[in-house]
Amino acid sequence: QQQVKQSPQSLIVQKGGISIINCAYENTAFDYFPWYQQFPGKGPALLIAIRPDVSEKKEGRFTISFNKSAKQFSLHIMDSQPGDSATYFCAASTYSSASKIIFGSGTRLSIRP
Amino acid sequence: DAGVTQSPTHLIKTRGQQVTLRCSPISGHKSVSWYQQVLGQGPQFIFQYYEKEERGRGNFPDRFSARQFPNYSSELNVNALLLGDSALYLCASSLQFLNTEAFFGQGTRLTVV
């Protein structure tokens, strides 16, 4: 049973454009929503995370938008660069099972120069 | 500071064999979790260990087992290997049991032939 649904599966964006990846969750007990970036041959690296008490969090070119009522959240990458080309995973966890992270299926992002 | 280290980086085993994967967490981190990442999918939670005790288990068969040592390093064992066990096995460490920020190692690529 997939608890975190992610789309699109792949995404191609021109350099300087905005990359948008969407996720939806089912379990209302989730209270921590991280995004991970993974390069080939590497483990996932935490990019940015949000808790449901805020609707938006921004760190540099990366922004998470969170809609608690719709149970949806998204990652926006502004001014996308070729170095952003990677696979991105949205994820969710609960306070009581903090290290049991439920991952989405991933989005392979390619930034065209 | 060293991050999460995993060994070996690559491994080829024959169906029916047993394998042991090793993980050293970031210094000071007491919680270790294991994930399985099949090619093209997001990581799936296998186990969490904290203070040498199992604190969480994912939906994996009893062929999978793990343990944590007094120095907080951990081993993942898989018995009676199946072709479907071929995957990238990731170890993540976090400071405390309920700490939500998990740091991943580069993984061990297991191929079962």
Chai-1 contact restraints between the chains, C-beta under 6 A:
chainA,res_idxA,chainB,res_idxB,connection_type,confidence,min_distance_angstrom,max_distance_angstrom,comment,restraint_id
A,Y32,B,T100,contact,1.0,0.0,6.0,A-B,restraint_1
A,K42,B,Q106,contact,1.0,0.0,6.0,A-B,restraint_2
A,G43,B,L90,contact,1.0,0.0,6.0,A-B,restraint_3
A,G43,B,F104,contact,1.0,0.0,6.0,A-B,restraint_4
A,G43,B,G105,contact,1.0,0.0,6.0,A-B,restraint_5
A,G43,B,Q106,contact,1.0,0.0,6.0,A-B,restraint_6
A,G43,B,G107,contact,1.0,0.0,6.0,A-B,restraint_7
A,P44,B,F104,contact,1.0,0.0,6.0,A-B,restraint_8
A,F89,B,G42,contact,1.0,0.0,6.0,A-B,restraint_9
A,S97,B,G56,contact,1.0,0.0,6.0,A-B,restraint_10
A,A98,B,L98,contact,1.0,0.0,6.0,A-B,restraint_11
A,A98,B,T100,contact,1.0,0.0,6.0,A-B,restraint_12
A,S99,B,S31,contact,1.0,0.0,6.0,A-B,restraint_13
A,S99,B,S33,contact,1.0,0.0,6.0,A-B,restraint_14
A,S99,B,Q48,contact,1.0,0.0,6.0,A-B,restraint_15
A,S99,B,S94,contact,1.0,0.0,6.0,A-B,restraint_16
A,S99,B,A102,contact,1.0,0.0,6.0,A-B,restraint_17
A,K100,B,F45,contact,1.0,0.0,6.0,A-B,restraint_18
A,K100,B,G56,contact,1.0,0.0,6.0,A-B,restraint_19
A,F103,B,G42,contact,1.0,0.0,6.0,A-B,restraint_20
A,F103,B,P43,contact,1.0,0.0,6.0,A-B,restraint_21
A,G104,B,G42,contact,1.0,0.0,6.0,A-B,restraint_22
A,S105,B,G42,contact,1.0,0.0,6.0,A-B,restraint_23
A,G106,B,G42,contact,1.0,0.0,6.0,A-B,restraint_24
